[in-house]
């Protein structure tokens, strides 16, 4: 069953935000090297030698925001690895102070 994907104007009507973050509408694409990339319909992706840049615009109220995210082309760790390292550091800090 395919769910209805809201149009940009419907999102704006319902939320007041143009270009809202809707993870359930993301598309997963496999890259040439076998990795999985998340693609949103309102995001522009540029791949360069040393980085991957994702850009999108959001209209919130009467203000326009241009969002740019820059990721290294060859990451040293996954976001999950970094989150687990942060959690481990917090647990270690708590254990030392107890």
Secondary structure, DSSP 8 states (H G I E B T S, - for coil): -------HHHHHHHHSEET---GGG-EEEE-TTS-EEEE-TT-EEEE-SSEEEEEEEEEETTEEEEEEEEEESS-SS-HHHHHHHHHHHHHHHHHHH-
